[in-house]
């Protein structure tokens, strides 16, 4: 039985930061490369003891995860099921997978599933988005395109995704489903405990 973690939250909630921190606890990284694509479709991470870990999507840039897989949800879940067939644990995140809950719930069949909803405030999410956009603009040497804003000055798309994920939480109120609403630090600690990484040191600093 594989252990699967799905981290849910809007842009800037901290999904990528948590996954990078988990990745840093495995000393061996094996990228999954396919023809015609420069970046990996995912990675398998290994350590001396315990299960290997499959991470869906690539983390070669500031934004990681399944949003870097343009092939769609069917392809993403195919990668996840292939990993469980190899008896690997799985962690995955991204706005594209947060748009769907049925496929995620189905993963509990024959697997141990943990779903985490990040409760990062909308204000903190917007701040993280602004910081990430400013960093990207600096690297590219050109000003970032303006975001659409609500009348109260909050990012329109970030708020819409934030509200959609809040309303979606009722679908996870299913008997036997391990769904937790946590802040960033508590979510990281939950992932560490779920994957039996409590005593495992960080091998590389997450970026």
N, CA, C and O of each residue as an XYZ file, in Angstrom:
828
protein
N       0.842     -1.200      0.000
C       0.000      0.000      0.000
C       0.877      1.249      0.000
O       1.744      1.411      0.858
N       0.642      2.119     -0.961
C       1.400      3.369     -1.046
C       0.729      4.448     -0.202
O      -0.477      4.408      0.042
N       1.527      5.404      0.235
C       1.016      6.578      0.933
C       0.992      7.738     -0.054
O       1.990      8.011     -0.721
N      -0.134      8.413     -0.146
C      -0.294      9.504     -1.111
C      -0.692     10.771     -0.372
O      -1.592     10.755      0.468
N      -0.017     11.866     -0.691
C      -0.348     13.178     -0.130
C      -0.726     14.119     -1.261
O       0.008     14.266     -2.238
N      -1.883     14.754     -1.114
C      -2.289     15.826     -2.026
C      -2.405     17.115     -1.214
O      -3.171     17.184     -0.253
N      -1.644     18.127     -1.606
C      -1.666     19.414     -0.918
C      -2.464     20.390     -1.763
O      -2.198     20.556     -2.954
N      -3.457     21.042     -1.134
C      -4.363     21.934     -1.846
C      -4.293     23.342     -1.267
O      -4.205     23.531     -0.054
N      -4.331     24.313     -2.154
C      -4.320     25.710     -1.743
C      -4.235     26.581     -2.977
O      -3.840     26.116     -4.046
N      -4.604     27.843     -2.833
C      -4.554     28.740     -3.969
C      -3.118     29.178     -4.262
O      -2.194     28.757     -3.566
N      -2.921     30.003     -5.263
C      -1.595     30.518     -5.586
C      -1.019     31.232     -4.371
O      -1.700     32.034     -3.733
N       0.244     30.936     -4.052
C       0.899     31.603     -2.944
C       0.617     31.014     -1.583
O       1.075     31.554     -0.576
N      -0.129     29.910     -1.520
C      -0.486     29.321     -0.224
C       0.682     28.600      0.438
O       0.712     28.453      1.660
N       1.653     28.145     -0.374
C       2.814     27.462      0.177
C       2.954     26.009     -0.230
O       3.735     25.270      0.370
N       2.209     25.589     -1.242
C       2.238     24.187     -1.690
C       3.638     23.777     -2.146
O       4.172     22.758     -1.709
N       4.213     24.574     -3.016
C       5.516     24.249     -3.582
C       6.596     24.233     -2.514
O       7.475     23.372     -2.539
N       6.546     25.170     -1.578
C       7.539     25.225     -0.497
C       7.529     23.932      0.312
O       8.589     23.412      0.662
N       6.351     23.414      0.609
C       6.245     22.185      1.396
C       6.838     21.004      0.623
O       7.601     20.216      1.182
N       6.492     20.883     -0.647
C       6.999     19.757     -1.442
C       8.513     19.840     -1.585
O       9.191     18.817     -1.492
N       9.055     21.020     -1.805
C      10.520     21.163     -1.896
C      11.183     20.712     -0.593
O      12.231     20.065     -0.617
N      10.578     21.050      0.532
C      11.144     20.659      1.816
C      11.134     19.147      1.993
O      12.073     18.575      2.546
N      10.076     18.505      1.525
C      10.023     17.041      1.581
C      11.057     16.428      0.641
O      11.748     15.481      1.017
N      11.170     16.954     -0.567
C      12.146     16.451     -1.531
C      13.564     16.493     -0.970
O      14.378     15.610     -1.241
N      13.848     17.532     -0.182
C      15.200     17.735      0.350
C      15.614     16.667      1.351
O      16.783     16.599      1.730
N      14.685     15.839      1.781
C      14.974     14.812      2.768
C      15.347     13.460      2.146
O      15.580     12.480      2.854
N      15.398     13.428      0.825
C      15.786     12.210      0.114
C      17.116     12.463     -0.601
O      17.217     13.418     -1.371
N      18.124     11.644     -0.370
C      19.444     11.904     -0.962
C      19.564     11.581     -2.448
O      20.450     12.098     -3.129
N      18.682     10.736     -2.947
C      18.793     10.295     -4.350
C      17.599     10.801     -5.132
O      16.453     10.548     -4.759
N      17.863     11.517     -6.218
C      16.808     12.055     -7.071
C      16.941     11.501     -8.479
O      17.994     11.621     -9.104
N      15.864     10.891     -8.979
C      15.855     10.337    -10.333
C      14.764     11.040    -11.146
O      13.581     10.759    -10.951
N      15.137     11.946    -12.050
C      14.115     12.617    -12.867
C      13.517     11.682    -13.902
O      14.213     10.832    -14.457
N      12.227     11.840    -14.161
C      11.550     11.072    -15.206
C      11.480     11.958    -16.451
O      10.751     12.949    -16.477
N      12.233     11.597    -17.463
C      12.321     12.387    -18.695
C      11.642     11.644    -19.840
O      11.695     10.417    -19.923
N      11.006     12.409    -20.716
C      10.381     11.828    -21.896
C      10.866     12.582    -23.134
O      11.309     13.727    -23.043
N      10.777     11.927    -24.282
C      11.244     12.533    -25.530
C      10.442     13.784    -25.860
O       9.223     13.815    -25.693
N      11.132     14.805    -26.328
C      10.473     16.032    -26.759
C      10.146     17.003    -25.646
O       9.495     18.022    -25.876
N      10.592     16.695    -24.445
C      10.312     17.577    -23.311
C      11.612     17.825    -22.544
O      12.319     16.881    -22.192
N      11.917     19.078    -22.293
C      13.172     19.433    -21.627
C      13.134     19.122    -20.140
O      14.088     18.565    -19.598
N      12.039     19.478    -19.473
C      11.949     19.304    -18.027
C      11.301     17.960    -17.675
O      10.539     17.416    -18.474
N      11.594     17.427    -16.500
C      11.007     16.137    -16.099
C       9.482     16.219    -15.942
O       8.925     17.288    -15.696
N       8.837     15.083    -16.087
C       7.403     14.982    -15.797
C       7.190     14.633    -14.324
O       6.059     14.599    -13.839
N       8.276     14.380    -13.635
C       8.237     14.049    -12.218
C       9.580     13.495    -11.789
O      10.524     13.441    -12.578
N       9.658     13.086    -10.541
C      10.904     12.535    -10.006
C      10.559     11.359     -9.090
O       9.490     11.312     -8.482
N      11.500     10.410     -9.010
C      11.461      9.425     -7.940
C      12.622      9.730     -7.006
O      13.770      9.825     -7.439
N      12.315      9.882     -5.727
C      13.323     10.135     -4.696
C      13.499      8.881     -3.863
O      12.529      8.196     -3.539
N      14.747      8.585     -3.518
C      15.044      7.382     -2.751
C      15.914      7.709     -1.541
O      16.664      8.686     -1.529
N      15.789      6.862     -0.530
C      16.652      6.942      0.650
C      17.051      5.531      1.045
O      16.562      4.555      0.474
N      17.944      5.426      2.024
C      18.501      4.121      2.364
C      17.428      3.154      2.848
O      17.451      1.976      2.491
N      16.495      3.634      3.654
C      15.415      2.796      4.146
C      14.078      3.458      3.845
O      14.009      4.675      3.674
N      13.035      2.674      3.781
C      11.719      3.233      3.533
C      11.376      3.286      2.054
O      12.220      3.036      1.194
N      10.129      3.614      1.774
C       9.644      3.670      0.403
C      10.303      4.797     -0.385
O      10.717      5.812      0.175
N      10.388      4.592     -1.702
C      10.729      5.687     -2.597
C       9.530      6.631     -2.681
O       8.410      6.256     -2.336
N       9.772      7.845     -3.138
C       8.722      8.865     -3.241
C       8.656      9.401     -4.654
O       9.658      9.858     -5.203
N       7.454      9.343     -5.251
C       7.244      9.960     -6.557
C       6.654     11.346     -6.364
O       5.684     11.519     -5.627
N       7.248     12.339     -7.033
C       6.763     13.716     -7.015
C       6.312     14.056     -8.424
O       7.106     14.000     -9.363
N       5.045     14.408     -8.576
C       4.490     14.691     -9.898
C       4.813     16.111    -10.338
O       4.735     17.047     -9.542
N       5.180     16.270    -11.621
C       5.545     17.582    -12.142
C       6.989     17.914    -11.828
O       7.651     17.189    -11.086
N       7.480     19.009    -12.389
C       8.873     19.379    -12.119
C       8.957     20.601    -11.212
O       8.008     21.369    -11.063
N      10.137     20.744    -10.613
C      10.409     21.838     -9.674
C      11.706     22.537    -10.063
O      12.524     22.880     -9.209
N      11.878     22.740    -11.352
C      13.097     23.384    -11.862
C      12.993     24.901    -11.842
O      13.996     25.586    -12.042
N      11.811     25.435    -11.607
C      11.607     26.882    -11.557
C      10.925     27.290    -10.266
O      10.775     26.482     -9.349
N      10.510     28.549    -10.198
C       9.899     29.072     -8.972
C       8.585     28.384     -8.649
O       8.281     28.137     -7.482
N       7.811     28.076     -9.669
C       6.517     27.406     -9.478
C       6.659     25.945     -9.880
O       7.060     25.636    -11.003
N       6.328     25.053     -8.958
C       6.494     23.637     -9.251
C       5.178     22.891     -9.286
O       4.104     23.479     -9.152
N       5.282     21.584     -9.468
C       4.128     20.723     -9.348
C       3.401     20.401    -10.629
O       3.940     20.548    -11.726
N       2.168     19.961    -10.475
C       1.377     19.471    -11.603
C       0.972     20.567    -12.578
O       0.604     20.269    -13.714
N       1.032     21.828    -12.160
C       0.718     22.916    -13.094
C       1.743     23.002    -14.216
O       1.516     23.693    -15.209
N       2.868     22.308    -14.070
C       3.871     22.249    -15.128
C       3.630     21.091    -16.105
O       4.430     20.860    -17.011
N       2.540     20.379    -15.915
C       2.193     19.275    -16.816
C       0.983     19.691    -17.651
O      -0.143     19.722    -17.154
N       1.218     20.003    -18.900
C       0.152     20.510    -19.771
C      -0.712     19.402    -20.351
O      -1.685     19.680    -21.053
N      -0.365     18.134    -20.064
C      -1.088     17.006    -20.668
C      -2.456     16.774    -20.047
O      -3.247     16.006    -20.593
N      -2.761     17.415    -18.921
C      -4.090     17.325    -18.338
C      -4.214     16.341    -17.193
O      -3.271     15.624    -16.858
N      -5.408     16.322    -16.593
C      -5.648     15.532    -15.379
C      -5.514     14.028    -15.600
O      -4.956     13.331    -14.752
N      -6.016     13.517    -16.725
C      -5.910     12.074    -16.977
C      -4.450     11.634    -16.950
O      -4.115     10.598    -16.376
N      -3.597     12.421    -17.567
C      -2.172     12.093    -17.628
C      -1.551     12.147    -16.235
O      -0.772     11.270    -15.864
N      -1.898     13.178    -15.468
C      -1.342     13.347    -14.117
C      -1.702     12.151    -13.245
O      -0.841     11.599    -12.560
N      -2.966     11.751    -13.266
C      -3.377     10.623    -12.429
C      -2.819      9.303    -12.948
O      -2.606      8.373    -12.170
N      -2.583      9.212    -14.234
C      -1.916      8.019    -14.774
C      -0.508      7.900    -14.188
O      -0.074      6.806    -13.827
N       0.206      9.031    -14.093
C       1.543      9.019    -13.495
C       1.483      8.578    -12.034
O       2.341      7.828    -11.570
N       0.472      9.045    -11.319
C       0.325      8.693     -9.907
C       0.059      7.200     -9.747
O       0.669      6.544     -8.903
N      -0.856      6.662    -10.563
C      -1.160      5.230    -10.462
C       0.033      4.372    -10.879
O       0.245      3.292    -10.329
N       0.803      4.848    -11.841
C       2.019      4.113    -12.228
C       3.006      4.066    -11.070
O       3.672      3.053    -10.855
N       3.099      5.159    -10.330
C       4.006      5.205     -9.179
C       3.547      4.242     -8.087
O       4.369      3.553     -7.483
N       2.234      4.191     -7.827
C       1.753      3.267     -6.806
C       1.942      1.814     -7.242
O       2.146      0.936     -6.404
N       1.874      1.561     -8.538
C       2.132      0.209     -9.046
C       3.585     -0.192     -8.801
O       3.897     -1.378     -8.697
N       4.472      0.803     -8.709
C       5.883      0.549     -8.376
C       6.101      0.533     -6.862
O       7.237      0.439     -6.397
N       5.008      0.625     -6.091
C       5.059      0.652     -4.617
C       5.772      1.893     -4.087
O       6.396      1.858     -3.027
N       5.672      2.987     -4.835
C       6.243      4.249     -4.379
C       5.179      5.085     -3.673
O       4.002      5.038     -4.030
N       5.604      5.851     -2.667
C       4.734      6.860     -2.102
C       4.627      8.010     -3.095
O       5.431      8.100     -4.023
N       3.646      8.891     -2.911
C       3.402      9.977     -3.867
C       3.070     11.259     -3.113
O       2.352     11.229     -2.114
N       3.592     12.379     -3.594
C       3.134     13.697     -3.154
C       2.898     14.534     -4.402
O       3.725     14.552     -5.314
N       1.757     15.232     -4.436
C       1.462     16.050     -5.609
C       0.626     17.249     -5.213
O      -0.114     17.221     -4.230
N       0.762     18.299     -6.002
C       0.046     19.554     -5.753
C      -0.045     20.343     -7.048
O       0.659     20.067     -8.019
N      -0.929     21.331     -7.037
C      -1.085     22.195     -8.204
C      -2.521     22.656     -8.330
O      -3.444     21.966     -7.898
N      -2.708     23.818     -8.920
C      -4.060     24.338     -9.096
C      -4.888     23.451    -10.015
O      -6.102     23.337     -9.850
N      -4.227     22.821    -10.987
C      -4.966     21.976    -11.926
C      -5.601     20.786    -11.208
O      -6.737     20.426    -11.516
N      -4.896     20.170    -10.261
C      -5.475     19.035     -9.545
C      -6.438     19.501     -8.454
O      -7.339     18.758     -8.063
N      -6.252     20.724     -7.963
C      -7.174     21.259     -6.960
C      -8.538     21.581     -7.566
O      -9.518     21.759     -6.842
N      -8.599     21.656     -8.901
C      -9.877     21.933     -9.570
C     -10.794     20.718     -9.590
O     -11.968     20.830     -9.943
N     -10.261     19.554     -9.213
C     -11.013     18.294     -9.267
C     -10.889     17.587     -7.922
O      -9.802     17.544     -7.346
N     -11.985     17.035     -7.418
C     -11.916     16.309     -6.144
C     -12.238     14.827     -6.283
O     -11.773     14.020     -5.478
N     -13.029     14.453     -7.294
C     -13.448     13.064     -7.417
C     -12.268     12.118     -7.649
O     -12.167     11.074     -7.005
N     -11.382     12.490     -8.567
C     -10.240     11.617     -8.865
C      -9.338     11.484     -7.646
O      -8.791     10.417     -7.368
N      -9.196     12.595     -6.925
C      -8.364     12.569     -5.734
C      -8.922     11.590     -4.702
O      -8.173     10.791     -4.139
N     -10.214     11.646     -4.454
C     -10.843     10.756     -3.472
C     -10.685      9.293     -3.878
O     -10.524      8.426     -3.020
N     -10.730      9.014     -5.179
C     -10.595      7.638     -5.664
C      -9.232      7.039     -5.316
O      -9.086      5.817     -5.278
N      -8.244      7.882     -5.064
C      -6.905      7.384     -4.735
C      -6.870      6.623     -3.418
O      -5.917      5.889     -3.156
N      -7.892      6.785     -2.587
C      -7.887      6.088     -1.300
C      -8.101      4.587     -1.457
O      -7.836      3.819     -0.532
N      -8.577      4.172     -2.622
C      -8.737      2.734     -2.866
C      -7.355      2.090     -2.983
O      -6.580      2.432     -3.877
N      -7.053      1.167     -2.088
C      -5.780      0.432     -2.071
C      -4.577      1.295     -1.712
O      -3.438      0.855     -1.869
N      -4.808      2.517     -1.232
C      -3.712      3.395     -0.824
C      -4.087      4.103      0.471
O      -5.262      4.179      0.833
N      -3.084      4.618      1.159
C      -3.302      5.449      2.337
C      -3.219      6.899      1.874
O      -2.160      7.355      1.443
N      -4.326      7.621      1.963
C      -4.426      8.959      1.368
C      -4.549     10.038      2.439
O      -5.367      9.936      3.353
N      -3.716     11.077      2.309
C      -3.804     12.271      3.149
C      -4.012     13.479      2.248
O      -3.212     13.734      1.348
N      -5.086     14.222      2.491
C      -5.364     15.448      1.748
C      -5.235     16.615      2.713
O      -5.864     16.630      3.771
N      -4.421     17.585      2.346
C      -4.198     18.754      3.194
C      -4.702     19.997      2.482
O      -4.304     20.285      1.353
N      -5.575     20.726      3.147
C      -6.021     22.023      2.653
C      -5.305     23.119      3.420
O      -5.488     23.246      4.631
N      -4.504     23.898      2.747
C      -3.749     24.961      3.417
C      -4.683     26.121      3.763
O      -5.465     26.568      2.924
N      -4.598     26.603      4.999
C      -5.466     27.692      5.433
C      -4.749     29.037      5.438
O      -5.134     29.952      6.167
N      -3.705     29.151      4.621
C      -2.993     30.419      4.480
C      -3.983     31.525      4.138
O      -4.841     31.345      3.275
N      -3.868     32.675      4.814
C      -4.827     33.757      4.595
C      -4.728     34.290      3.168
O      -3.678     34.203      2.530
N      -5.824     34.835      2.686
C      -5.838     35.410      1.341
C      -4.802     36.515      1.215
O      -4.149     36.638      0.179
N      -4.644     37.327      2.267
C      -3.658     38.415      2.237
C      -2.246     37.864      2.076
O      -1.456     38.407      1.304
N      -1.919     36.787      2.798
C      -0.581     36.194      2.687
C      -0.378     35.541      1.327
O       0.721     35.588      0.775
N      -1.428     34.933      0.784
C      -1.327     34.343     -0.559
C      -1.013     35.419     -1.592
O      -0.131     35.241     -2.432
N      -1.732     36.531     -1.529
C      -1.514     37.627     -2.476
C      -0.104     38.199     -2.338
O       0.538     38.534     -3.333
N       0.368     38.308     -1.099
C       1.726     38.811     -0.866
C       2.760     37.895     -1.497
O       3.714     38.363     -2.119
N       2.573     36.584     -1.340
C       3.506     35.619     -1.930
C       3.485     35.682     -3.450
O       4.529     35.586     -4.095
N       2.297     35.843     -4.022
C       2.183     35.964     -5.474
C       2.934     37.204     -5.963
O       3.660     37.140     -6.955
N       2.761     38.330     -5.269
C       3.449     39.568     -5.654
C       4.963     39.399     -5.572
O       5.687     39.841     -6.465
N       5.440     38.764     -4.512
C       6.888     38.574     -4.346
C       7.450     37.673     -5.436
O       8.534     37.929     -5.961
N       6.720     36.628     -5.775
C       7.176     35.703     -6.814
C       7.193     36.382     -8.188
O       8.112     36.169     -8.979
N       6.189     37.187     -8.460
C       6.134     37.904     -9.735
C       7.260     38.929     -9.833
O       7.851     39.103    -10.898
N       7.557     39.603     -8.730
C       8.636     40.597     -8.728
C       9.988     39.928     -8.962
O      10.837     40.455     -9.681
N      10.179     38.764     -8.348
C      11.432     38.025     -8.532
C      11.582     37.571     -9.976
O      12.664     37.668    -10.555
N      10.495     37.077    -10.556
C      10.538     36.630    -11.941
C      10.799     37.793    -12.893
O      11.534     37.644    -13.869
N      10.200     38.950    -12.612
C      10.414     40.135    -13.451
C      11.862     40.591    -13.393
O      12.426     41.015    -14.402
N      12.462     40.503    -12.211
C      13.861     40.898    -12.051
C      14.783     39.997    -12.859
O      15.730     40.462    -13.492
N      14.490     38.691    -12.828
C      15.305     37.735    -13.582
C      15.176     37.977    -15.087
O      16.161     37.904    -15.823
N      13.958     38.263    -15.532
C      13.713     38.459    -16.958
C      14.101     39.841    -17.442
O      14.239     40.071    -18.643
N      14.278     40.762    -16.506
C      14.670     42.118    -16.868
C      13.560     42.941    -17.467
O      13.823     43.887    -18.210
N      12.310     42.598    -17.157
C      11.193     43.403    -17.644
C      10.056     43.370    -16.631
O       9.927     42.422    -15.856
N       9.253     44.390    -16.645
C       8.195     44.537    -15.658
C       7.093     43.508    -15.877
O       6.728     43.200    -17.012
N       6.569     42.981    -14.771
C       5.496     41.989    -14.860
C       4.207     42.640    -15.327
O       3.931     43.794    -15.000
N       3.422     41.898    -16.091
C       2.125     42.407    -16.550
C       1.209     42.617    -15.339
O       1.266     41.838    -14.387
N       0.381     43.641    -15.359
C      -0.505     43.906    -14.217
C      -1.541     42.803    -14.035
O      -2.021     42.211    -15.002
N      -1.871     42.543    -12.781
C      -2.906     41.560    -12.466
C      -4.279     42.212    -12.447
O      -4.396     43.411    -12.196
N      -5.311     41.434    -12.709
C      -6.678     41.945    -12.563
C      -7.004     42.028    -11.078
O      -6.758     41.084    -10.327
N      -7.554     43.150    -10.664
C      -7.818     43.385     -9.250
C      -9.305     43.616     -9.006
O     -10.007     44.179     -9.846
N      -9.773     43.171     -7.836
C     -11.116     43.510     -7.394
C     -11.141     44.956     -6.910
O     -10.083     45.536     -6.669
N     -12.330     45.553     -6.762
C     -12.409     46.956     -6.321
C     -11.706     47.239     -4.991
O     -11.268     48.364     -4.752
N     -11.594     46.222     -4.120
C     -10.931     46.436     -2.832
C      -9.430     46.217     -2.891
O      -8.762     46.237     -1.857
N      -8.883     46.006     -4.103
C      -7.439     45.889     -4.270
C      -6.883     44.486     -4.114
O      -5.664     44.311     -4.095
N      -7.739     43.485     -4.002
C      -7.291     42.098     -3.881
C      -7.234     41.459     -5.267
O      -8.088     41.712     -6.117
N      -6.203     40.618     -5.483
C      -6.033     39.957     -6.777
C      -7.269     39.122     -7.110
O      -7.679     38.259     -6.334
N      -7.848     39.391     -8.262
C      -9.124     38.768     -8.637
C      -9.021     37.251     -8.765
O      -9.831     36.526     -8.188
N      -8.033     36.767     -9.514
C      -7.920     35.331     -9.744
C      -7.546     34.583     -8.478
O      -8.053     33.490     -8.224
N      -6.648     35.177     -7.672
C      -6.239     34.522     -6.434
C      -7.420     34.377     -5.487
O      -7.585     33.339     -4.848
N      -8.237     35.416     -5.398
C      -9.426     35.341     -4.537
C     -10.411     34.297     -5.055
O     -10.965     33.532     -4.265
N     -10.636     34.250     -6.356
C     -11.582     33.294     -6.931
C     -11.157     31.854     -6.637
O     -11.985     31.018     -6.274
N      -9.865     31.572     -6.795
C      -9.354     30.224     -6.516
C      -9.433     29.917     -5.025
O      -9.752     28.794     -4.633
N      -9.147     30.903     -4.209
C      -9.208     30.756     -2.753
C     -10.632     30.385     -2.319
O     -10.821     29.456     -1.533
N     -11.615     31.101     -2.823
C     -13.007     30.842     -2.460
C     -13.495     29.494     -2.998
O     -14.262     28.792     -2.339
N     -13.037     29.145     -4.204
C     -13.447     27.868     -4.790
C     -12.938     26.697     -3.960
O     -13.649     25.709     -3.774
N     -11.707     26.806     -3.460
C     -11.139     25.729     -2.662
C     -11.825     25.630     -1.298
O     -11.972     24.537     -0.750
N     -12.237     26.761     -0.760
C     -12.972     26.738      0.512
C     -14.309     26.002      0.360
O     -14.672     25.176      1.198
N     -15.030     26.314     -0.715
C     -16.334     25.677     -0.934
C     -16.186     24.199     -1.270
O     -17.106     23.412     -1.047
N     -15.026     23.821     -1.809
C     -14.793     22.435     -2.216
C     -14.577     21.504     -1.022
O     -14.734     20.289     -1.142
N     -14.215     22.077      0.129
C     -13.839     21.249      1.276
C     -14.962     20.332      1.735
O     -14.700     19.286      2.328
N     -16.199     20.706      1.472
C     -17.336     19.859      1.904
C     -17.326     18.497      1.228
O     -17.876     17.535      1.764
N     -16.710     18.407      0.064
C     -16.678     17.139     -0.648
C     -15.714     16.141     -0.002
O     -15.766     14.944     -0.284
N     -14.844     16.642      0.857
C     -13.899     15.747      1.518
C     -14.413     15.268      2.865
O     -13.713     14.543      3.572
N     -15.616     15.660      3.225
C     -16.230     15.212      4.478
C     -16.815     13.819      4.266
O     -18.018     13.601      4.413
N     -15.947     12.897      3.923
C     -16.329     11.521      3.619
C     -15.760     10.619      4.711
O     -14.603     10.759      5.107
N     -16.574      9.710      5.183
C     -16.149      8.838      6.263
C     -14.878      8.079      5.881
O     -14.795      7.457      4.822
N     -13.899      8.149      6.773
C     -12.655      7.433      6.549
C     -11.612      8.186      5.755
O     -10.502      7.687      5.575
N     -11.938      9.376      5.275
C     -10.987     10.150      4.487
C     -10.187     11.065      5.416
O     -10.765     11.799      6.219
N      -8.880     11.019      5.307
C      -8.002     11.833      6.152
C      -7.788     13.183      5.477
O      -6.873     13.349      4.671
N      -8.646     14.144      5.818
C      -8.557     15.496      5.264
C      -8.311     16.474      6.401
O      -9.073     16.507      7.367
N      -7.246     17.277      6.294
C      -6.867     18.194      7.359
C      -6.675     19.602      6.797
O      -6.068     19.785      5.742
N      -7.195     20.578      7.508
C      -6.985     21.981      7.167
C      -5.909     22.509      8.105
O      -6.107     22.570      9.319
N      -4.763     22.892      7.533
C      -3.588     23.220      8.343
C      -2.884     24.452      7.808
O      -3.049     24.818      6.645
N      -2.087     25.096      8.678
C      -1.220     26.162      8.198
C       0.040     25.544      7.593
O       0.226     24.328      7.643
N       0.903     26.385      7.023
C       2.052     25.857      6.283
C       2.942     24.964      7.136
O       3.307     23.867      6.712
N       3.299     25.429      8.350
C       4.210     24.673      9.196
C       3.597     23.371      9.670
O       4.256     22.331      9.663
N       2.328     23.422     10.086
C       1.655     22.202     10.526
C       1.501     21.219      9.367
O       1.596     20.008      9.565
N       1.265     21.731      8.164
C       1.150     20.874      6.980
C       2.471     20.171      6.693
O       2.489     18.978      6.388
N       3.579     20.908      6.790
C       4.896     20.302      6.571
C       5.133     19.194      7.589
O       5.582     18.107      7.226
N       4.838     19.457      8.852
C       5.056     18.451      9.886
C       4.164     17.232      9.669
O       4.579     16.105      9.938
N       2.940     17.451      9.184
C       2.041     16.339      8.902
C       2.593     15.464      7.775
O       2.515     14.238      7.840
N       3.149     16.099      6.748
C       3.748     15.349      5.635
C       4.961     14.550      6.111
O       5.138     13.395      5.724
N       5.787     15.161      6.943
C       6.973     14.484      7.468
C       6.571     13.248      8.269
O       7.165     12.182      8.110
N       5.567     13.391      9.127
C       5.121     12.263      9.936
C       4.466     11.182      9.079
O       4.707      9.993      9.292
N       3.649     11.579      8.122
C       2.914     10.634      7.270
C       3.875      9.764      6.469
O       3.608      8.583      6.248
N       4.995     10.342      6.033
C       5.975      9.625      5.214
C       7.110      9.024      6.036
O       8.103      8.554      5.480
N       6.962      9.039      7.357
C       7.985      8.477      8.257
C       9.352      9.132      8.056
O      10.372      8.451      7.953
N       9.353     10.462      8.002
C      10.590     11.210      7.775
C      11.032     11.995      9.016
O      11.912     12.852      8.929
N      10.424     11.701     10.160
C      10.691     12.493     11.363
C      12.169     12.487     11.725
O      12.716     13.524     12.101
N      12.814     11.348     11.620
C      14.230     11.241     12.008
C      15.180     11.378     10.824
O      16.380     11.140     10.961
N      14.649     11.762      9.656
C      15.480     11.856      8.448
C      15.984     13.289      8.294
O      15.185     14.225      8.282
N      17.318     13.475      8.173
C      17.857     14.834      8.034
C      17.608     15.404      6.643
O      17.332     14.668      5.696
N      17.709     16.722      6.536
C      17.640     17.376      5.228
C      18.978     17.194      4.518
O      20.024     17.563      5.054
N      18.946     16.635      3.336
C      20.172     16.364      2.575
C      20.572     17.521      1.688
O      21.747     17.682      1.358
N      19.609     18.320      1.304
C      19.878     19.498      0.486
C      18.873     20.556      0.881
O      17.705     20.245      1.115
N      19.311     21.813      0.960
C      18.423     22.858      1.394
C      17.384     23.147      0.328
O      17.735     23.341     -0.836
N      16.091     23.180      0.707
C      15.055     23.485     -0.284
C      15.162     24.940     -0.715
O      15.550     25.801      0.075
N      14.814     25.217     -1.984
C      14.871     26.584     -2.511
C      13.468     27.102     -2.703
O      13.285     28.238     -3.140
